């Protein structure tokens, strides 16, 4: 059974709603997840529905400082985890670091270790067991499906260094109420920690569905009254309720209720993608690429025509170079293929009918799908400023369907120039010089040689800085795809977009 959220229904009822294209991508990826994990039981659906009801609210923006203040006030903080998303475990570690700075004793409770693993965990914390041996004893095997121990290892290392107790709280009960029994068993351990001498604070890392107030927090409250704080990570409901596209891409934290907050270190789209990469590493990248391209084309009212033999390769540059070498005619050398991909995180190579992506992150995949639309409309870039414009338009279109939560900013380039590696400074210098020049005609002469690796890197950087601040309505997108500006006009538009970073 395929789940569809209210936002997807809204999109389908109205046709392709420009402001909700990302909901369609979310629904597409959810169908792939449902297919990968098989059918869910009615009991699981009810449990999931309770979580979605708890998070079906927009909330109001709050600062990170306010979240940390709530953390210090709480007796138990329940942090939702998306197991395959590295940012989720990194966020928990950041919260643990904040909590450990308080004089009140701190206990960590983690779902990724089962109750039976507690003796091995205690041995590791006492220095009698290595991290590798702990992983082995807990059933994690390198290269095995869902071997995610490396994501959680920094949490355990932190606890060992700070001499913090850690509770293993996961279990595998059977039966139709297995999820509730897991909550109950975890609650027994958490409640037991709360009554220890010194009234320790407990910081819990548990799957996102479990931390809904009616699930694990309610089970703990039955055993030990306490002041709770629920911290959801990248929850879909509040995310979709934010304005689009740039509003959703900029929110960091929301207050959902007196005892619930939401933190955003990634988008729900990206969280889904990390699960899909683990569930089916051979990938569905090509199907998703075609879906994004087709959806954007339909929204723009233009035909979607991709080569039947189009290939999408995801991996480091050597993977892309291998595919480019195999598919090129006449055949290119591996060195030439690597040089063509150098400095990029995605590349469409028309002659080889190949899309290479360094990562399957939705905003990267969407940007390269949008690039095909841009190139079909305005042609292949043949100059520095045309290349910047292509990058700007491709990113702006991608933001509509897969917003990047952490786009590059002006401070990124200032930091690269001041403290970056020596080889990165020429690129940063050209970028900062362009950002400082007000005279558009004069700025045309302050560019690196084109074509060249440096020229390509700088034009890409300037285009992305502009594209991340170029909000597009459907009408404006269609107009810009048919616009044929001079270099001076192009530079003037890019400059106005850069100014929005200030």
NULUMDREN-505324 format. One line per 3 residues: their letters; for each residue x, y, z of N, C-alpha, C. Coordinates in steps of 0.2 Angstrom, whole numbers. Layout:
% residues N
a	X Y Z X Y Z X Y Z | ...
END
This chain:
% residues 502
xxx	4 -6 0 0 0 0 4 6 0 | 3 11 -4 7 17 -5 4 23 -1 | 8 26 3 6 31 8 7 38 4
xxx	1 42 5 1 48 1 0 54 6 | 4 59 7 2 64 12 -2 69 9 | -5 73 13 -10 78 11 -7 83 5
xxx	-1 84 6 2 89 1 2 86 -6 | 4 79 -6 4 76 -13 -3 76 -16 | -8 74 -11 -15 74 -14 -17 81 -17
xxx	-15 86 -13 -16 93 -15 -13 94 -22 | -7 92 -23 -4 93 -30 -8 89 -35 | -10 83 -34 -13 79 -39 -20 82 -40
xxx	-23 84 -35 -30 87 -37 -30 93 -41 | -25 97 -40 -24 104 -44 -20 103 -50 | -18 97 -52 -13 97 -57 -6 98 -54
xxx	-1 100 -58 6 101 -56 6 108 -53 | 5 108 -46 6 114 -43 13 116 -42 | 15 122 -45 23 124 -45 25 124 -38
xxx	21 126 -33 24 127 -26 24 120 -22 | 22 115 -25 22 108 -22 25 103 -26 | 30 104 -31 33 99 -35 37 95 -30
xxx	40 97 -25 44 93 -21 40 88 -17 | 34 89 -16 29 84 -13 29 78 -17 | 29 80 -24 28 74 -29 35 70 -29
xxx	40 73 -28 47 69 -27 47 65 -21 | 44 68 -16 44 64 -9 39 58 -10 | 34 59 -13 29 53 -14 32 48 -19
xxx	36 50 -24 39 45 -28 44 41 -24 | 48 45 -20 53 41 -16 50 37 -11 | 45 39 -8 41 35 -3 39 28 -6
xxx	36 29 -13 34 23 -16 40 18 -17 | 46 20 -19 52 16 -19 54 13 -13 | 53 17 -7 54 14 0 49 8 1
xxx	43 10 0 38 5 1 39 -2 -2 | 41 -1 -9 43 -7 -13 49 -10 -10 | 54 -7 -7 60 -10 -5 59 -14 2
xxx	55 -11 6 54 -14 12 48 -19 13 | 44 -20 7 38 -24 7 32 -21 11 | 27 -25 11 21 -23 15 22 -22 22
xxx	19 -17 24 18 -15 32 12 -18 35 | 12 -20 41 6 -23 44 2 -17 46 | -5 -19 47 -9 -14 50 -7 -10 56
xxx	-4 -14 61 -2 -12 67 4 -6 66 | 8 -8 61 13 -3 60 10 4 57 | 5 3 53 2 9 50 -1 13 55
xxx	-4 10 60 -7 14 65 -2 17 69 | 3 14 71 9 17 74 12 23 71 | 13 22 64 15 27 60 10 33 60
xxx	4 32 59 -1 37 59 -1 41 65 | 0 38 71 0 42 77 6 47 77 | 12 45 74 17 49 73 16 55 69
xxx	13 53 63 11 59 58 6 64 61 | 1 61 65 -4 66 68 0 70 73 | 5 68 76 9 72 81 13 77 78
xxx	15 76 72 19 81 68 16 85 63 | 9 84 63 5 88 57 4 95 59 | 9 99 60 9 106 62 15 110 60
xxx	13 116 59 19 120 56 24 123 61 | 21 125 67 26 127 72 28 134 70 | 32 137 75 35 144 74 43 143 75
xxx	46 147 71 54 147 71 56 149 78 | 62 145 80 65 147 86 73 146 85 | 77 148 89 84 148 88 87 142 91
xxx	93 140 89 97 135 92 98 136 99 | 99 142 101 100 143 108 94 142 113 | 88 143 110 82 141 113 81 134 114
xxx	83 130 109 83 123 109 87 120 115 | 93 123 115 98 121 120 95 122 127 | 92 128 128 89 130 134 84 125 136
xxx	80 123 132 75 118 133 78 111 135 | 83 110 132 87 103 133 89 103 140 | 92 109 143 95 109 149 89 109 155
xxx	83 111 153 77 111 158 74 104 158 | 75 100 153 71 93 153 75 88 157 | 71 83 159 73 77 163 75 72 158
xxx	71 71 153 72 66 147 71 70 141 | 76 70 136 75 72 129 75 67 125 | 70 66 121 69 61 116 71 63 109
xxx	76 61 106 79 63 100 77 58 94 | 73 60 89 71 56 84 77 54 79 | 78 48 77 84 46 73 81 44 66
xxx	85 46 61 84 43 54 90 39 53 | 90 32 54 96 28 55 101 29 49 | 99 30 43 104 30 37 106 37 36
xxx	104 42 40 106 49 38 111 51 43 | 117 53 41 123 54 45 121 61 49 | 118 65 46 116 72 50 112 70 56
xxx	108 65 56 104 64 62 108 62 68 | 113 57 67 118 55 73 122 61 75 | 124 65 70 129 71 71 125 76 76
xxx	118 77 74 114 81 78 114 79 85 | 113 72 86 112 69 93 119 71 97 | 124 70 93 131 71 97 132 78 99
xxx	129 82 95 130 90 96 125 91 102 | 119 88 103 115 89 109 118 86 115 | 121 80 114 125 77 120 130 81 122
xxx	134 84 118 139 89 120 137 95 124 | 131 97 122 128 103 126 126 100 132 | 122 95 133 120 92 139 125 90 144
xxx	131 88 141 137 86 145 140 92 149 | 139 98 146 142 104 149 139 106 155 | 133 103 157 129 105 162 131 101 168
xxx	131 104 175 133 100 181 129 94 182 | 123 94 180 118 88 181 121 82 178 | 121 76 181 124 70 178 120 68 171
xxx	123 65 167 120 64 160 121 56 159 | 115 53 156 115 46 154 113 46 147 | 116 43 142 114 42 136 110 35 135
xxx	105 35 131 101 29 130 100 29 122 | 102 23 119 103 22 112 99 16 109 | 95 17 104 92 12 101 96 7 97
xxx	101 9 94 105 5 90 109 -1 93 | 108 -1 100 111 -7 103 105 -10 107 | 105 -17 107 100 -20 111 101 -22 118
xxx	96 -23 122 97 -24 129 102 -30 130 | 103 -35 126 107 -40 127 115 -38 126 | 115 -32 123 122 -30 121 125 -26 127
xxx	121 -25 132 124 -20 138 130 -22 141 | 131 -29 142 138 -31 145 144 -29 140 | 143 -30 134 149 -28 129 149 -21 129
xxx	144 -17 129 144 -10 129 148 -7 136 | 146 -10 141 149 -8 148 157 -10 147 | 159 -15 144 166 -17 144 169 -12 139
xxx	166 -10 134 169 -5 130 170 2 133 | 165 4 137 166 10 141 171 10 146 | 172 4 149 177 3 154 184 2 151
xxx	185 2 145 191 1 141 194 -6 141 | 189 -11 142 191 -18 141 190 -21 134 | 186 -17 130 184 -19 124 186 -14 118
xxx	188 -16 113 189 -11 107 182 -10 104 | 182 -4 100 176 -2 96 175 -8 91 | 180 -10 88 179 -15 83 176 -22 86
xxx	178 -24 91 176 -30 95 169 -29 97 | 167 -23 100 160 -21 102 155 -22 96 | 157 -19 90 153 -19 84 152 -27 82
xxx	157 -31 82 156 -38 81 152 -41 85 | 152 -40 92 148 -43 97 141 -41 97 | 140 -35 94 133 -33 93 130 -35 87
xxx	134 -39 83 131 -41 76 132 -37 70 | 136 -32 71 137 -28 65 143 -31 61 | 142 -31 55 148 -34 50 149 -29 45
xxx	155 -27 44 157 -23 38 155 -25 32 | 151 -21 28 149 -23 21 142 -26 21 | 139 -28 27 133 -31 28 127 -26 26
xxx	121 -28 24 116 -23 23 114 -19 30 | 114 -13 29 112 -9 35 118 -9 40 | 124 -10 38 129 -10 43 130 -2 44
xxx	127 1 50 128 8 51 131 9 57 | 135 4 60 139 5 66 143 12 66 | 146 13 60 151 18 60 148 25 61
xxx	141 25 59 137 32 60 136 33 68 | 136 28 72 135 28 79 141 28 83 | 147 26 80 153 25 84 155 31 87
xxx	155 37 84 157 44 87 153 45 94 | 147 43 94 143 44 100 146 40 106 | 147 33 104 150 29 110 157 31 112
xxx	161 34 107 168 36 108 167 42 113 | 163 47 111 162 53 115 160 51 122 | 155 46 123 153 44 130 159 41 134
xxx	163 37 130 169 34 134 174 39 136 | 175 44 132 179 50 134 177 54 139 | 170 55 139 167 59 145 165 55 151
xxx	166 48 150 164 44 156 157 44 157 | 153 44 152 145 44 153 143 37 152 | 138 36 157 134 29 156 130 29 149
xxx	130 23 146 126 23 140 121 16 141 | 115 17 140 110 12 140 108 9 134 | 109 3 133 106 -1 127 99 -2 128
xxx	95 1 123 87 1 125 83 -3 119 | 87 -6 114 83 -9 109 81 -16 111 | 76 -19 107 74 -26 108 70 -28 102
xxx	69 -34 102 65 -37 96 60 -42 98 | 55 -39 102 49 -43 104 45 -44 97 | 41 -50 98 37 -52 92 30 -50 94
xxx	25 -52 89 18 -51 90 15 -45 87 | 9 -44 87 6 -38 84 7 -31 87 | 9 -32 94 10 -25 97 18 -25 99
xxx	22 -27 94 29 -27 95 32 -20 96 | 29 -15 92 32 -8 93 30 -6 100 | 24 -7 103 23 -5 109 27 -8 115
xxx	28 -15 114 32 -18 118 40 -16 118 | 42 -14 112 49 -11 112 49 -5 116 | 44 0 115 43 6 119 43 4 127
xxx	40 -1 129 39 -3 136 46 -5 139 | 49 -9 135 56 -12 137 61 -6 138 | 61 -1 133 65 4 133 63 9 139
xxx	57 10 140 55 14 145 57 12 152 | 57 5 153 59 2 159 66 4 161 | 71 4 156 78 6 157 78 14 158
xxx	75 18 154 75 25 155 72 27 162 | 67 24 164 64 26 170 68 24 176 | 72 18 175 77 16 180 82 21 181
xxx	85 24 176 90 29 176 88 35 179 | 82 37 179 79 44 182 79 44 189 | 79 38 192 79 38 199 85 36 203
xxx	91 36 199 97 35 201 100 41 205 | 105 40 210 107 46 214 109 51 209 | 108 58 211 110 63 207 105 66 202
xxx	99 62 202 94 63 197 97 65 190 | 100 60 187 103 61 180 98 63 175 | 100 67 170 96 69 164 98 63 159
xxx	93 61 155 93 56 151 92 59 144 | 97 57 139 96 59 132 95 53 128 | 90 52 125 88 46 121 88 47 114
xxx	91 42 110 91 42 103 87 36 101 | 82 37 98 77 32 96 74 34 89 | 72 29 85 69 30 79 63 35 79
xxx	63 39 74 58 45 74 51 43 76 | 48 38 74 41 36 76 41 35 83 | 46 32 86 45 30 93 45 37 98
xxx	48 42 96 48 48 100 42 52 100 | 37 51 96 30 54 97 28 54 104 | 25 59 107 23 59 114 19 53 116
xxx	15 51 111 10 45 113 14 38 113 | 20 38 111 23 32 111 28 31 117 | 35 31 116 40 30 121 39 35 127
xxx	38 42 125 38 47 131 32 45 136 | 26 43 133 21 41 137 22 35 141 | 26 30 138 28 24 142 32 26 148
xxx	37 30 147 41 32 152 38 36 158 | 33 40 156 29 44 160 25 40 165 | 23 34 162 19 29 166 23 27 172
xxx	30 26 171 34 23 176 38 28 180 | 39 34 178 42 39 181 40 46 179 | 36 50 183 34 57 180 41 61 179
xxx	41 65 174 47 68 172 45 74 167 | 50 79 166 49 84 162 52 82 155 | 48 81 150 50 78 143 52 84 139
xxx	56 82 134 57 87 128 58 82 122 | 54 83 117 54 78 111 57 83 105 | 63 80 102 66 83 97 66 79 91
xxx	61 81 86 61 78 80 66 80 75 | 69 76 71 74 78 66 71 78 59 | 71 83 56 68 84 49 61 81 48
xxx	57 82 52 50 79 51 46 82 45 | 43 78 41 40 80 35 34 85 36 | 30 84 41 24 88 42 26 96 42
xxx	30 97 47 32 104 48 36 107 42 | 40 102 39 44 104 33 40 107 28 | 35 103 26 30 104 20 26 111 22
xxx	25 112 28 21 118 30 25 124 30 | 31 124 29 35 130 28 34 133 21 | 35 140 20 35 143 13 40 139 8
xxx	39 140 2 43 137 -3 45 142 -8 | 52 141 -11 56 136 -9 61 138 -4 | 63 145 -4 69 147 0 67 147 8
xxx	61 148 9 59 147 16 60 140 19 | 58 135 15 60 128 18 67 127 18 | 71 130 14 78 129 14 82 132 19
xxx	79 137 23 82 141 27 81 140 35 | 75 136 36 73 135 43 78 130 46 | 80 132 53 84 127 56 80 124 62
xxx	76 127 65 72 124 71 65 127 72 | 60 123 74 54 125 75 51 123 82 | 47 127 85 44 125 91 37 122 89
xxx	35 116 90 29 113 88 24 113 94 | 26 113 100 22 113 106 26 115 112 | 23 115 118 27 117 124 33 112 125
xxx	32 105 123 37 100 124 40 97 118 | 38 100 112 41 97 106 44 102 101 | 50 101 99 53 105 94 56 101 88
xxx	57 104 83 60 101 77 66 104 74 | 71 100 73 78 102 70 78 100 63 | 81 105 59 82 103 52 89 104 50
xxx	92 98 49 99 98 47 99 95 39 | 94 93 37 93 90 30 86 90 28 | 84 89 22 77 89 20 74 81 21
xxx	68 81 22 65 74 21 67 70 15 | 67 74 9 69 71 3 76 68 3 | 81 71 7 88 68 7 88 63 12
xxx	84 63 17 83 57 22 81 51 18 | 76 52 14 73 46 11 79 43 6 | 82 48 3 87 46 -2 93 41 1
xxx	95 43 8 100 39 11 97 32 12 | 91 32 14 88 25 15 88 21 9 | 86 24 3 86 21 -3 93 18 -5
xxx	98 23 -4 105 21 -6 107 15 -2 | 105 14 4 106 8 8 102 2 6 | 95 3 5 91 -2 3 92 -6 -3
xxx	94 -1 -8 95 -4 -15 101 0 -18 | 107 -2 -16 113 2 -18 114 2 -26 | 112 -3 -29 112 -3 -36 108 2 -39
xxx	103 4 -36 100 11 -37 94 11 -41 | 91 16 -40 85 18 -44 86 26 -46 | 93 28 -46 94 34 -48 92 36 -55
xxx	92 32 -60 90 33 -67 83 34 -67 | 79 30 -63 71 31 -63 70 38 -60 | 73 39 -54 72 46 -51 74 52 -55
xxx	79 51 -58 82 56 -63 76 58 -68 | 74 52 -71 69 53 -77 62 56 -74 | 61 54 -68 54 57 -64 55 64 -63
xxx	61 66 -61 62 73 -59 62 77 -66 | 65 75 -71 65 78 -77 58 79 -80 | 55 73 -80 48 73 -83 43 78 -79
xxx	44 78 -72 40 82 -68 41 90 -70 | 47 92 -70 49 99 -71 47 101 -78 | 47 96 -83 45 98 -90 38 99 -90
xxx	34 94 -87 27 95 -87 25 101 -83 | 28 103 -78 26 109 -74 28 116 -79 | 33 115 -83 35 121 -87 31 121 -94
xxx	27 115 -95 23 115 -101 27 113 -107 | 33 110 -106 38 108 -112 38 101 -112 | 40 98 -118 40 91 -119 46 88 -116
xxx	45 82 -113 51 78 -110 54 73 -114 | 60 74 -117 63 70 -121 70 68 -119 | 71 62 -116 77 60 -114 79 54 -118
xxx	86 53 -120 88 47 -124 86 41 -121 | 83 36 -125 81 30 -122 87 26 -119 | 93 27 -121 99 24 -118 103 28 -114
xxx	100 33 -111 103 38 -106 105 33 -100 | 111 34 -97 113 31 -92 115 36 -86 | 113 34 -80 115 38 -74 119 34 -69
xxx	125 37 -69 130 34 -64 131 38 -58 | 131 35 -52 132 38 -46 138 35 -42 | 143 40 -40 149 37 -37 154 43 -38
xxx	160 41 -35 166 46 -36 168 47 -43 | 172 52 -44 174 53 -51 177 47 -55 | 180 43 -52 183 37 -56 178 33 -58
xxx	172 32 -55 166 29 -57 163 32 -63 | 162 39 -63 160 43 -68 165 42 -74 | 171 42 -73 176 42 -79 176 35 -82
xxx	175 30 -78 174 23 -81 168 23 -86 | 163 26 -83 157 25 -88 157 30 -94 | 161 36 -93 162 40 -99 166 37 -104
xxx	171 33 -102 176 30 -106 172 25 -110 | 168 21 -107 165 15 -110 160 18 -115 | 156 23 -114 151 26 -118 153 31 -123
xxx	159 33 -123 161 38 -128 162 35 -134 | 161 39 -140 162 37 -146 164 43 -150 | 170 44 -153 176 39 -152 178 39 -144
xxx	181 33 -143 183 32 -136 188 37 -133 | 187 39 -127 191 44 -124 195 40 -119 | 201 43 -117 205 40 -112 203 41 -105
xxx	205 37 -101 202 38 -94 205 45 -91 | 211 47 -93 213 53 -90 209 59 -93 | 207 59 -99 203 64 -102 196 64 -99
xxx	194 58 -97 187 58 -94 187 60 -87 | 193 59 -83 193 62 -76 194 69 -77 | 198 72 -82 199 79 -82 192 82 -84
xxx	187 79 -87 181 82 -89 176 83 -83 | 177 78 -78 173 78 -72 176 82 -66 | 183 84 -67 186 87 -62 183 93 -59
xxx	182 94 -53 179 100 -50 172 100 -50 | 168 95 -52 161 95 -53 158 90 -48 | 152 90 -46 149 85 -42 143 82 -46
xxx	142 84 -52 138 81 -57 139 84 -64 | 138 80 -69 139 82 -75 135 78 -80 | 132 82 -85 128 79 -91 133 79 -97
xxx	135 74 -100 139 73 -105 135 71 -111 | 132 76 -115 128 74 -121 131 69 -126 | 137 69 -127 140 65 -132 140 58 -130
xxx	140 56 -124 140 50 -121 133 48 -118 | 128 52 -119 122 51 -116 122 48 -109 | 126 52 -105 128 50 -98 127 56 -93
xxx	124 54 -88 123 59 -82 127 56 -76 | 133 59 -74 137 57 -69 135 61 -63 | 134 58 -57 132 62 -51 137 59 -45
xxx	141 64 -42 145 62 -37 141 59 -31 | 135 61 -30 131 59 -25 124 59 -27 | 119 55 -24 112 54 -26 108 59 -22
xxx	111 64 -19 107 69 -15 102 72 -20 | 96 72 -18 90 75 -22 92 82 -25 | 95 86 -22 96 93 -25 101 92 -30
xxx	106 88 -30 111 87 -35 108 83 -41 | 104 78 -40 101 75 -45 96 79 -49 | 92 83 -45 87 88 -48 91 93 -52
xxx	97 96 -50 100 101 -53 103 98 -60 | 105 92 -60 107 90 -67 101 88 -71 | 96 86 -69 90 85 -73 87 92 -76
xxx	88 97 -71 86 104 -74 91 106 -79 | 97 104 -78 102 106 -83 100 104 -90 | 97 98 -91 96 96 -98 90 101 -101
xxx	86 103 -96 80 107 -99 83 114 -101 | 88 116 -97 91 123 -98 95 123 -105 | 99 117 -106 103 117 -112 99 116 -118
xxx	93 112 -117 89 112 -123 86 119 -125 | 85 123 -120 82 129 -121 87 135 -124 | 92 135 -120 97 140 -122 104 138 -125
xxx	104 131 -126 110 129 -130 116 127 -125 | 121 124 -127 127 123 -123 131 129 -122 | 133 130 -116 137 136 -114 143 136 -118
xxx	144 142 -121 150 143 -125 155 149 -123 | 153 152 -117 157 157 -114 157 157 -106 | 161 161 -103 161 161 -96 154 163 -93
xxx	151 168 -95 145 171 -93 139 166 -95 | 139 163 -100 134 158 -102 134 152 -98 | 140 150 -96 141 144 -91 138 146 -84
xxx	139 152 -82 137 154 -76 129 155 -76 | 126 157 -81 119 158 -82 116 151 -82 | 119 146 -86 116 139 -86 116 136 -79
xxx	122 137 -75 122 135 -68 117 138 -64 | 116 145 -65 111 148 -61 104 146 -62 | 102 145 -68 95 143 -70 94 135 -68
xxx	99 131 -69 98 124 -67 97 123 -60 | 101 127 -56 100 127 -48 94 130 -46 | 91 135 -49 85 138 -47 79 134 -49
xxx	79 130 -54 74 126 -56 74 120 -51 | 80 117 -50 81 112 -45 78 113 -38 | 79 120 -36 77 122 -29 69 121 -29
xxx	66 121 -34 58 121 -34 56 114 -32 | 60 109 -35 58 102 -33 62 98 -28 | 68 101 -27 72 98 -22 77 103 -19
xxx	74 107 -14 78 113 -11 84 110 -7 | 90 113 -8 96 112 -4 96 116 2 | 96 112 8 95 115 14 102 119 16
xxx	107 117 13 113 121 15 117 123 9 | 114 128 5 118 130 -1 124 134 1 | 129 135 -4 134 140 -3 132 147 -1
xxx	136 150 3 135 157 5 141 161 3 | 141 168 4 147 172 3 152 171 8 | 150 169 15 155 167 20 159 161 18
xxx	156 157 14 159 151 12 166 153 8 | 165 157 4 170 159 -1 175 164 3 | 173 168 7 178 172 11 182 167 15
xxx	179 162 18 183 157 22 188 153 18 | 186 151 12 190 148 8 196 152 6 | 195 159 5 201 163 3 205 164 9
xxx	203 165 15 207 166 21 210 160 23 | 207 154 24 209 149 27 209 142 23 | 207 143 17 207 137 12 214 134 10
xxx	214 129 7 221 126 4 223 131 -1 | 229 131 -2 232 136 -7 229 135 -14 | 228 129 -16 226 128 -23 219 130 -24
xxx	215 131 -18 208 134 -19 207 141 -19 | 213 145 -17 212 152 -17 211 156 -23 | 215 154 -29 213 158 -35 206 158 -37
xxx	202 152 -36 195 152 -37 191 156 -32 | 193 156 -26 190 161 -21 191 168 -23 | 197 169 -25 199 176 -26 195 179 -32
xxx	194 175 -37 190 177 -43 182 178 -41 | 180 173 -37 173 174 -35 172 180 -31 | 176 182 -26 176 187 -22 176 194 -25
xxx	181 194 -30 182 200 -35 176 201 -38 | 172 196 -41 166 197 -45 161 200 -40 | 160 197 -34 155 200 -30 156 207 -28
xxx	162 209 -28 164 216 -26 163 221 -31 | 163 219 -37 162 224 -43 155 226 -45 | 154 232 -44 147 235 -46 146 236 -53
xxx	151 238 -57 151 240 -64 150 233 -68 | 145 232 -71 144 226 -75 148 225 -81 | 149 231 -84 153 230 -90 161 229 -88
xxx	163 233 -83 170 232 -81 171 225 -78 | 166 222 -75 167 215 -72 168 210 -78 | 166 211 -84 167 206 -89 174 204 -90
xxx	178 209 -89 186 208 -90 189 205 -84 | 186 204 -79 189 201 -73 187 194 -72 | 189 190 -76 187 182 -76 193 178 -78
xxx	193 172 -76 199 168 -78 198 166 -85 | 204 163 -88 203 161 -95 197 156 -96 | 195 156 -102 189 151 -103 190 149 -110
xxx	190 142 -111 188 137 -106 195 135 -103 | 194 133 -96 199 131 -92 196 128 -86 | 200 124 -82 197 121 -76 195 127 -71
xxx	200 132 -71 198 137 -66 192 141 -68 | 192 143 -75 186 146 -77 180 143 -76 | 180 136 -77 174 132 -76 172 132 -69
xxx	177 132 -64 175 132 -57 172 138 -55 | 175 144 -57 173 151 -55 166 152 -58 | 165 150 -64 158 152 -67 153 147 -64
xxx	154 141 -62 150 137 -58 148 140 -51 | 153 142 -48 152 145 -41 148 151 -41 | 149 156 -46 145 162 -47 138 160 -49
xxx	137 155 -53 130 153 -55 126 150 -49 | 130 146 -45 126 143 -40 124 148 -34 | 129 153 -33 127 158 -28 121 162 -31
xxx	121 164 -37 115 167 -40 109 163 -40 | 109 157 -42 104 152 -42 100 151 -36 | 104 151 -30 101 149 -24 97 155 -21
xxx	98 161 -25 94 167 -23 90 169 -29 | 88 165 -33 83 167 -39 77 163 -38 | 72 166 -34 66 162 -34 62 162 -40
xxx	59 157 -42 56 156 -48 48 155 -48 | 44 159 -51 37 157 -52 37 153 -59 | 32 149 -60 32 146 -67 32 151 -72
xxx	29 156 -72 29 161 -78 36 164 -79 | 39 165 -73 46 168 -73 51 163 -76 | 50 157 -74 55 151 -77 54 151 -84
xxx	48 151 -87 47 150 -94 50 156 -97 | 49 162 -95 52 168 -98 60 168 -98 | 63 166 -92 70 166 -92 73 160 -97
xxx	69 155 -98 72 150 -102 72 152 -110 | 68 157 -111 68 160 -118 71 166 -119 | 74 169 -113 78 175 -113 84 174 -117
xxx	86 179 -121 93 179 -124 97 186 -123 | 99 186 -117 103 192 -114 110 193 -117 | 112 199 -117 119 200 -118 123 199 -112
xxx	130 198 -112 134 197 -106 133 202 -101 | 132 208 -103 131 214 -98 125 213 -94 | 119 211 -98 113 210 -95 113 204 -90
xxx	117 198 -92 117 192 -88 121 194 -82 | 126 198 -82 130 199 -76 126 204 -72 | 122 208 -74 118 212 -70 113 208 -66
xxx	109 203 -69 105 199 -66 108 195 -61 | 114 192 -62 117 188 -57 119 192 -51 | 121 199 -53 123 203 -47 118 204 -42
xxx	112 205 -45 106 207 -41 104 201 -37 | 105 195 -39 104 189 -35 110 188 -30 | 116 190 -31 121 189 -26 120 194 -21
xxx	117 200 -22 115 205 -17 110 202 -12 | 106 197 -14 101 195 -9 105 190 -4 | 111 189 -4 115 185 1 116 189 7
x	117 196 5 119 201 11 114 201 16
END
